[in-house]
Amino acid sequence: MQGVFFRVIARDAARGLGLVGWVRNQPDGAVEAVCEGAPQAVTSFIAWCHDGPEYARVSDVAVAEEDVAGPFTGFSIR
């Protein structure tokens, strides 16, 4: 969902949970995020993604567990 500052607020939420990684818009309007951190923090971030920021309309959240993609130095917007 673009246009509701999803990436900015997702970045802030991830940083607040101590996660590292990135978030970016996709051409089809979807938002993609990659995050690494403590399992409970990742679970909390995924839960946040189901609602997103105010005014967001989240229709689906797909989660895939992958090998470590880092090293990341923080959580950024791409």
Secondary structure by P-SEA (a helix, b strand, c coil): ccccaaaaaaaaaaaaaccccccccccccbbbbbbcccaaaaaaaaaaaacccccccccbbbbbbbcccccccccccc
